[in-house]
Amino acid sequence: NLTFSYVFAEPNPLFVNRLAQYGNFMVLPKHHYRHFHPAYTGRAELDARIDELGFISWMAFIGASQRGRLEESADAPTLDAHRMVRRDLTRIVYERNPYYFKVDPTGQQLPYIDRIDSAIVDSKEVITTMASTGQLDFSAYELRTQDIPLLKLGERGSGIKVHVWTRLHSSDIVIQMNFNAKDTRLAKLYWDFRFRKALSVAIDRMEMNELIYFGRGTPRQVTAHPSSRFYEPWFATAHTGFDPDEANRLLDEMELRDVTGDGLREYPDGSPLTITVEYIDWETPKAINMELVESYWRAVGIDLRQKLVDSGLQNARALSGEMQMTLWHADRVTDILFPQSPDFWVPRRVGADMSSWPDWSRWYQTDGRLGTAPPPVMRQLQLWADELRTTMDEARRTEAGKNILRSNAENIWIIGTVGLAPHPVVLSSRLRGVPANGIWGWDNRWTLSYHPSTWYFEGHRSH
């Protein structure tokens, strides 16, 4: 038997949680990756190797390799049930890992399925069409609630079965205002609670739920999942009532009035007030959500402009603090991930998924060497996040987490719309082992908690 120990420089009580979710992203085979690490390979040799592979750094290469984005990843040992053997522009091929460590109750080594062909397609619409016509044995990524009627029609003659799981996302969109926006007048507006409340209560979440989710989602703010120890019901409902009269009153009180007669408000000095929201339309139905949000905000005089971007551009613009407003989807809301990554609610990280406070986050990440010191209320959030991650006292961890979410419920640092929505999962009628009911999202790694290594085709080991 081989045993080993982890030693940390500071308390790390969430390490097991991190292993449970990130898994192979944390444990790497040294004998393989040492050739790409400066501690084991000369710098000149390493730089030449990484440059030849087309990466800006050894860290970027290892990160991409871990995520299976490279043909070179086919050579990397893995703890997964399947290993990538080929990748090109249209498909990724995986074969069963002969060294996989799990067995079934009879002692048979898993996985049951020998080979997986994964198609790379250009658009969500192509995925939906392929899934509904039986061209895929399993599909759930990038499917949306509004696809369910079409997919259900496919059950009649395409040899598919449609399960309806529930997305764990607290809200399908997280509306993030950049409190450190380059446009200082806009940043000042965001910092005014009246403006944030006006934006929130101007949204008709009940109508959104009916129009987008067939009434089967839950109108709510961005907070913990109802199953979480950090959840309080009022955290989800605070400032969610549709009240355009109150929104107009608050905006009038701020002297944001329509002085040109076009139905849109201007700054007190008469200059135009516009907000540009930039986002990637993936994983949840962000575009259709924002079409409705735009209409609700324009109804109270706020001019919102939408701009679709790709992930690389959104990340770059987030890091530079260029975006005025952006979106993500509210994962990291369960007891597995929220204590590790409370970043929607706390200024401690910036990236494509979180860009509400790049300057304050940079200050936190660099111990004050870069960025801007946050206001006291934001600094308190950072301190609670530190306690959330490091305390050995579970009662104190719960209290710290609830303090963070309470602050958002009271202050509306981020805005949610509708969450906990139905999610379609499409599979071949011959595929067995896939549960009819499940939770879909990043916190439980989508299908991972349902043991896909035990799935099988009736009468076959592969398809």
C-alpha positions as CSV (number, residue, x, y, z in Angstrom):
1,N,0.0,0.0,0.0
2,L,1.1,3.5,-0.8
3,T,0.2,6.4,1.5
4,F,1.0,10.1,1.2
5,S,0.4,13.3,3.0
6,Y,-0.4,16.9,1.9
7,V,1.2,19.7,3.9
8,F,-0.2,23.2,3.6
9,A,1.3,26.6,4.7
10,E,-2.1,27.6,6.1
11,P,-5.3,25.9,7.1
12,N,-7.0,24.3,4.1
13,P,-10.2,22.6,5.4
14,L,-11.8,22.7,1.9
15,F,-9.1,20.6,0.3
16,V,-11.3,17.5,0.1
17,N,-14.1,19.5,-1.4
18,R,-11.7,20.8,-4.0
19,L,-10.6,17.2,-4.8
20,A,-14.2,16.1,-5.1
21,Q,-15.0,18.7,-7.7
22,Y,-11.8,19.6,-9.6
23,G,-10.3,16.1,-9.3
24,N,-7.8,15.6,-12.1
25,F,-7.3,19.3,-12.5
26,M,-5.3,19.1,-9.2
27,V,-3.4,15.8,-9.5
28,L,-0.9,15.6,-12.4
29,P,1.5,12.8,-13.4
30,K,5.0,14.2,-12.7
31,H,6.8,11.8,-15.0
32,H,4.8,13.3,-17.9
33,Y,4.6,17.0,-17.1
34,R,8.1,17.4,-15.7
35,H,9.2,18.0,-19.4
36,F,7.0,21.1,-19.4
37,H,7.9,22.5,-16.0
38,P,10.8,24.9,-15.2
39,A,11.7,23.1,-12.0
40,Y,12.7,20.0,-14.0
41,T,13.7,21.3,-17.5
42,G,16.2,24.0,-18.5
43,R,14.6,27.3,-19.3
44,A,16.0,27.6,-22.8
45,E,14.9,24.1,-23.7
46,L,11.5,24.7,-22.1
47,D,10.9,28.0,-23.8
48,A,11.8,26.4,-27.2
49,R,9.5,23.5,-26.6
50,I,6.5,25.7,-25.5
51,D,7.1,28.1,-28.4
52,E,7.1,25.2,-30.8
53,L,3.7,24.0,-29.4
54,G,2.3,27.5,-29.9
55,F,1.8,28.7,-26.3
56,I,2.9,31.8,-24.5
57,S,4.0,30.0,-21.3
58,W,4.4,26.5,-19.8
59,M,1.4,27.2,-17.5
60,A,-0.8,27.9,-20.5
61,F,0.2,24.7,-22.1
62,I,-0.4,22.5,-19.0
63,G,-3.7,24.2,-18.5
64,A,-4.9,23.5,-22.0
65,S,-3.5,19.9,-21.8
66,Q,-5.4,19.2,-18.6
67,R,-8.6,20.3,-20.3
68,G,-8.1,18.0,-23.2
69,R,-7.8,20.8,-25.8
70,L,-4.7,19.5,-27.5
71,E,-3.7,16.6,-29.7
72,E,-0.7,16.4,-27.4
73,S,-3.0,15.6,-24.5
74,A,-3.5,12.1,-26.0
75,D,-0.1,11.1,-24.5
76,A,-0.9,12.3,-21.0
77,P,-1.8,9.7,-18.4
78,T,-5.2,10.2,-16.8
79,L,-7.3,9.0,-13.9
80,D,-10.4,9.4,-16.1
81,A,-12.4,6.4,-17.4
82,H,-11.5,7.3,-21.0
83,R,-8.4,8.8,-22.5
84,M,-8.3,11.0,-25.6
85,V,-6.6,9.3,-28.6
86,R,-7.3,11.8,-31.4
87,R,-8.6,15.4,-31.8
88,D,-9.1,17.4,-35.0
89,L,-11.3,20.2,-36.1
90,T,-14.5,18.2,-36.2
91,R,-14.3,15.4,-33.6
92,I,-12.6,14.1,-30.5
93,V,-12.1,10.4,-30.0
94,Y,-11.8,8.8,-26.6
95,E,-11.0,5.1,-25.8
96,R,-11.4,3.3,-22.5
97,N,-8.5,3.8,-20.1
98,P,-6.9,0.3,-19.6
99,Y,-5.5,1.5,-16.2
100,Y,-8.8,2.9,-14.9
101,F,-9.0,2.2,-11.2
102,K,-12.7,1.5,-10.7
103,V,-14.6,-1.8,-10.9
104,D,-18.2,-2.7,-10.7
105,P,-19.7,-4.9,-7.8
106,T,-18.8,-8.1,-9.7
107,G,-15.2,-7.0,-10.1
108,Q,-15.4,-6.1,-13.7
109,Q,-13.2,-3.1,-14.6
110,L,-15.0,0.0,-15.7
111,P,-15.9,1.7,-18.0
112,Y,-18.4,-0.4,-19.9
113,I,-18.3,1.7,-23.0
114,D,-15.1,1.2,-25.1
115,R,-15.1,4.2,-27.4
116,I,-16.6,7.7,-27.5
117,D,-16.7,9.9,-30.6
118,S,-17.5,13.5,-29.6
119,A,-18.6,15.8,-32.4
120,I,-17.3,19.4,-32.5
121,V,-20.0,21.6,-34.1
122,D,-20.3,25.3,-34.9
123,S,-23.5,26.3,-33.1
124,K,-26.1,25.5,-30.6
125,E,-28.7,25.1,-33.3
126,V,-26.7,22.3,-34.9
127,I,-26.4,20.5,-31.6
128,T,-30.2,20.8,-31.1
129,T,-30.9,19.4,-34.6
130,M,-28.5,16.5,-34.2
131,A,-29.9,15.6,-30.8
132,S,-33.6,15.8,-31.9
133,T,-33.0,13.6,-35.0
134,G,-31.1,10.8,-33.2
135,Q,-27.6,11.6,-34.5
136,L,-26.2,11.7,-31.0
137,D,-26.2,8.9,-28.3
138,F,-26.0,11.5,-25.6
139,S,-26.4,15.3,-25.6
140,A,-27.0,17.8,-22.9
141,Y,-24.3,20.5,-23.3
142,E,-25.7,23.7,-24.8
143,L,-29.2,22.5,-24.8
144,R,-31.8,24.9,-23.4
145,T,-35.2,24.7,-21.7
146,Q,-36.9,26.2,-24.8
147,D,-35.5,23.2,-26.8
148,I,-37.6,20.7,-24.8
149,P,-40.8,20.7,-27.1
150,L,-38.7,20.1,-30.2
151,L,-36.7,17.4,-28.5
152,K,-39.8,15.7,-27.2
153,L,-41.1,15.5,-30.8
154,G,-38.0,13.6,-31.6
155,E,-38.9,10.8,-29.2
156,R,-41.7,9.7,-31.6
157,G,-39.5,8.5,-34.4
158,S,-35.8,9.3,-33.9
159,G,-34.9,6.5,-31.4
160,I,-34.1,9.0,-28.6
161,K,-35.3,9.5,-25.0
162,V,-35.5,12.9,-23.4
163,H,-35.0,13.2,-19.7
164,V,-35.7,16.6,-18.0
165,W,-33.1,17.4,-15.3
166,T,-32.9,20.6,-13.3
167,R,-30.1,23.1,-13.8
168,L,-28.5,23.9,-10.4
169,H,-27.8,27.5,-11.5
170,S,-29.3,30.0,-9.0
171,S,-30.0,32.2,-11.9
172,D,-29.4,31.5,-15.6
173,I,-27.8,35.0,-15.9
174,V,-25.7,36.9,-13.4
175,I,-25.9,40.6,-14.3
176,Q,-22.6,42.1,-13.3
177,M,-22.1,45.8,-13.1
178,N,-18.4,47.0,-13.2
179,F,-18.1,49.1,-10.1
180,N,-14.6,50.0,-11.3
181,A,-15.7,51.0,-14.8
182,K,-13.5,53.3,-16.8
183,D,-16.5,55.5,-17.2
184,T,-16.4,57.0,-13.7
185,R,-19.9,58.5,-14.0
186,L,-21.3,55.1,-14.7
187,A,-19.3,53.6,-11.9
188,K,-20.8,56.2,-9.6
189,L,-24.3,55.2,-10.7
190,Y,-23.6,51.6,-10.1
191,W,-22.4,52.4,-6.6
192,D,-25.8,54.1,-5.8
193,F,-28.1,51.6,-4.2
194,R,-31.1,53.3,-5.7
195,F,-29.8,52.6,-9.2
196,R,-29.2,49.0,-8.5
197,K,-32.6,48.5,-6.9
198,A,-34.3,50.3,-9.9
199,L,-32.6,47.9,-12.3
200,S,-33.7,44.9,-10.3
201,V,-37.3,45.8,-9.7
202,A,-37.8,46.9,-13.3
203,I,-37.4,43.3,-14.4
204,D,-40.6,41.2,-14.7
205,R,-39.2,37.9,-13.6
206,M,-42.6,36.2,-13.5
207,E,-43.1,37.0,-17.2
208,M,-39.6,35.9,-18.0
209,N,-40.3,32.6,-16.3
210,E,-43.5,32.1,-18.4
211,L,-42.0,33.2,-21.8
212,I,-38.6,31.4,-21.6
213,Y,-39.1,28.6,-19.1
214,F,-42.8,27.6,-19.5
215,G,-43.4,28.7,-15.9
216,R,-41.1,25.9,-14.6
217,G,-38.1,28.0,-13.4
218,T,-37.9,30.0,-10.2
219,P,-37.7,33.9,-10.3
220,R,-34.9,34.7,-7.9
221,Q,-31.7,36.6,-7.2
222,V,-28.2,35.1,-7.3
223,T,-27.6,33.2,-4.1
224,A,-27.0,29.7,-2.8
225,H,-28.8,26.7,-4.0
226,P,-31.8,25.7,-1.8
227,S,-30.0,22.6,-0.7
228,S,-27.1,24.6,0.7
229,R,-26.4,25.2,4.3
230,F,-25.8,28.8,3.4
231,Y,-29.2,29.3,1.9
232,E,-31.9,31.5,3.4
233,P,-35.2,31.9,1.4
234,W,-35.2,35.7,1.6
235,F,-31.7,35.9,0.0
236,A,-33.4,34.6,-3.2
237,T,-36.5,36.9,-3.1
238,A,-35.0,40.2,-2.0
239,H,-35.8,43.0,-4.4
240,T,-37.3,40.7,-7.0
241,G,-40.9,42.0,-7.1
242,F,-41.8,43.7,-10.4
243,D,-42.4,47.4,-9.6
244,P,-41.7,49.7,-12.5
245,D,-43.3,52.6,-10.7
246,E,-40.7,52.2,-7.9
247,A,-38.0,52.0,-10.5
248,N,-39.1,55.2,-12.1
249,R,-39.4,56.9,-8.7
250,L,-35.8,56.0,-7.8
251,L,-34.4,57.0,-11.1
252,D,-36.3,60.4,-10.9
253,E,-34.9,60.9,-7.4
254,M,-31.4,60.5,-8.8
255,E,-32.2,63.2,-11.4
256,L,-31.8,60.8,-14.3
257,R,-34.5,62.3,-16.5
258,D,-35.6,62.2,-20.1
259,V,-34.6,65.6,-21.3
260,T,-34.7,64.9,-25.1
261,G,-38.1,63.4,-25.3
262,D,-37.0,60.0,-26.7
263,G,-38.2,58.0,-23.7
264,L,-34.6,57.4,-22.5
265,R,-33.0,59.0,-19.5
266,E,-29.9,61.2,-19.5
267,Y,-27.4,62.2,-16.8
268,P,-28.3,65.2,-14.8
269,D,-26.2,67.4,-17.1
270,G,-28.2,66.2,-20.1
271,S,-25.5,63.9,-21.6
272,P,-26.5,60.5,-22.9
273,L,-26.8,57.6,-20.4
274,T,-26.1,54.2,-22.1
275,I,-24.9,50.9,-20.8
276,T,-23.2,48.3,-22.9
277,V,-23.5,44.7,-21.8
278,E,-21.0,42.2,-23.3
279,Y,-21.4,38.5,-22.9
280,I,-20.9,35.0,-24.3
281,D,-24.2,33.3,-25.2
282,W,-23.4,29.8,-23.9
283,E,-24.5,27.2,-21.3
284,T,-27.7,29.0,-20.4
285,P,-30.1,31.1,-22.6
286,K,-28.4,34.4,-22.0
287,A,-29.4,36.2,-25.2
288,I,-33.1,35.6,-24.9
289,N,-33.0,36.6,-21.2
290,M,-31.2,39.8,-22.1
291,E,-33.7,40.7,-24.8
292,L,-36.4,40.8,-22.2
293,V,-34.2,42.6,-19.6
294,E,-33.3,45.2,-22.3
295,S,-37.1,45.8,-22.9
296,Y,-37.8,46.1,-19.2
297,W,-35.0,48.6,-18.6
298,R,-35.9,50.7,-21.7
299,A,-39.5,50.8,-20.4
300,V,-38.1,52.8,-17.4
301,G,-35.8,54.8,-19.5
302,I,-32.4,53.0,-19.3
303,D,-30.7,52.6,-22.7
304,L,-29.0,49.1,-22.7
305,R,-26.9,48.0,-25.7
306,Q,-26.0,44.3,-26.2
307,K,-22.7,43.0,-27.6
308,L,-22.0,39.3,-28.1
309,V,-18.3,38.4,-27.7
310,D,-16.2,35.2,-27.7
311,S,-14.6,33.8,-24.5
312,G,-11.1,35.0,-25.3
313,L,-12.2,38.6,-25.8
314,Q,-14.5,38.6,-22.8
315,N,-11.6,37.4,-20.6
316,A,-9.2,40.0,-22.0
317,R,-11.7,42.8,-21.5
318,A,-12.5,41.6,-18.0
319,L,-8.9,41.6,-17.0
320,S,-8.4,45.1,-18.4
321,G,-11.6,46.4,-16.7
322,E,-13.0,47.6,-20.1
323,M,-16.5,46.1,-19.8
324,Q,-19.3,48.2,-18.4
325,M,-21.5,45.2,-17.7
326,T,-21.3,41.5,-18.4
327,L,-23.1,38.2,-17.7
328,W,-22.3,34.7,-16.5
329,H,-24.5,31.9,-15.2
330,A,-24.8,31.4,-11.4
331,D,-23.0,28.1,-10.7
332,R,-20.7,27.7,-7.7
333,V,-23.8,27.9,-5.5
334,T,-23.6,24.6,-3.6
335,D,-21.7,23.5,-0.5
336,I,-19.0,22.0,-2.7
337,L,-18.0,25.1,-4.6
338,F,-19.5,28.2,-2.9
339,P,-17.0,28.1,0.1
340,Q,-14.1,27.8,-2.3
341,S,-15.2,30.3,-4.9
342,P,-17.6,33.0,-3.6
343,D,-16.4,35.2,-6.4
344,F,-19.7,36.5,-7.7
345,W,-20.3,38.2,-4.4
346,V,-16.8,39.1,-3.3
347,P,-14.1,41.2,-5.0
348,R,-11.3,38.6,-5.0
349,R,-10.9,37.5,-8.6
350,V,-11.4,38.8,-12.1
351,G,-12.0,36.9,-15.4
352,A,-14.5,36.1,-18.1
353,D,-16.9,34.9,-15.5
354,M,-16.4,37.6,-12.9
355,S,-15.8,41.3,-13.7
356,S,-17.8,43.3,-11.2
357,W,-14.7,44.8,-9.5
358,P,-11.4,44.2,-11.3
359,D,-9.4,46.9,-9.4
360,W,-10.5,45.8,-6.0
361,S,-9.9,42.2,-6.9
362,R,-6.4,43.0,-8.1
363,W,-5.7,44.8,-4.8
364,Y,-6.8,41.7,-2.9
365,Q,-4.8,39.3,-5.1
366,T,-1.6,41.3,-4.8
367,D,-1.9,42.3,-1.1
368,G,-2.3,45.9,-2.1
369,R,0.6,46.2,-4.5
370,L,-1.7,46.7,-7.5
371,G,-5.3,47.8,-8.0
372,T,-7.3,50.0,-5.7
373,A,-8.2,49.6,-2.0
374,P,-11.9,48.6,-1.8
375,P,-14.5,50.5,0.2
376,P,-15.0,49.2,3.8
377,V,-18.1,47.2,2.8
378,M,-16.1,45.4,0.1
379,R,-13.2,44.8,2.4
380,Q,-15.5,43.2,4.9
381,L,-16.7,40.8,2.1
382,Q,-13.1,39.9,1.4
383,L,-12.5,39.1,5.1
384,W,-15.6,37.0,5.3
385,A,-14.4,35.1,2.2
386,D,-11.1,34.4,3.9
387,E,-12.8,33.0,6.9
388,L,-15.2,31.0,4.8
389,R,-12.2,29.2,3.1
390,T,-9.8,28.8,6.1
391,T,-11.7,28.5,9.4
392,M,-11.7,25.1,11.0
393,D,-14.9,25.9,12.8
394,E,-17.9,24.8,10.7
395,A,-20.4,27.1,12.5
396,R,-18.1,30.1,11.8
397,R,-17.9,29.0,8.1
398,T,-21.7,28.9,7.8
399,E,-21.9,32.3,9.5
400,A,-19.3,33.8,7.1
401,G,-21.0,32.4,4.1
402,K,-24.4,33.7,5.1
403,N,-22.9,37.1,5.8
404,I,-21.7,37.3,2.3
405,L,-25.0,36.3,0.8
406,R,-26.9,38.5,3.2
407,S,-24.9,41.5,2.0
408,N,-25.9,40.7,-1.6
409,A,-29.5,40.4,-0.7
410,E,-29.5,43.7,1.1
411,N,-27.3,45.6,-1.5
412,I,-27.9,43.9,-4.8
413,W,-24.2,43.8,-5.8
414,I,-25.3,41.4,-8.7
415,I,-28.7,40.9,-10.2
416,G,-30.4,37.6,-11.0
417,T,-33.6,36.8,-13.0
418,V,-34.8,33.1,-13.2
419,G,-33.0,30.0,-12.0
420,L,-33.4,26.3,-11.1
421,A,-34.8,25.8,-14.6
422,P,-35.5,22.5,-16.4
423,H,-32.6,21.1,-18.5
424,P,-33.1,18.6,-21.3
425,V,-30.8,15.5,-21.5
426,V,-31.1,13.5,-24.7
427,L,-29.9,10.0,-25.1
428,S,-30.2,7.0,-27.4
429,S,-33.1,4.7,-26.4
430,R,-30.5,1.9,-26.2
431,L,-28.3,3.8,-23.6
432,R,-28.7,2.5,-20.1
433,G,-27.7,3.8,-16.7
434,V,-28.5,7.4,-17.2
435,P,-30.9,8.6,-14.4
436,A,-34.3,10.1,-15.4
437,N,-33.8,12.8,-12.9
438,G,-30.7,14.7,-12.1
439,I,-29.0,18.0,-11.4
440,W,-27.1,19.7,-14.3
441,G,-24.2,22.1,-13.7
442,W,-20.6,22.8,-13.0
443,D,-20.7,22.2,-9.3
444,N,-21.2,18.5,-9.7
445,R,-19.3,18.4,-13.0
446,W,-22.5,17.9,-15.1
447,T,-22.7,14.1,-15.4
448,L,-19.8,13.1,-13.2
449,S,-21.8,12.4,-10.1
450,Y,-24.0,10.0,-12.1
451,H,-21.0,7.7,-12.8
452,P,-21.0,7.7,-16.6
453,S,-18.3,4.9,-16.5
454,T,-21.3,2.6,-15.6
455,W,-23.4,3.6,-18.5
456,Y,-23.7,1.1,-21.3
457,F,-25.5,0.3,-24.6
458,E,-28.0,-2.5,-24.5
459,G,-26.2,-5.5,-26.2
460,H,-23.1,-3.5,-27.1
461,R,-19.9,-2.2,-25.5
462,S,-19.7,0.8,-27.9
463,H,-21.7,2.5,-30.6
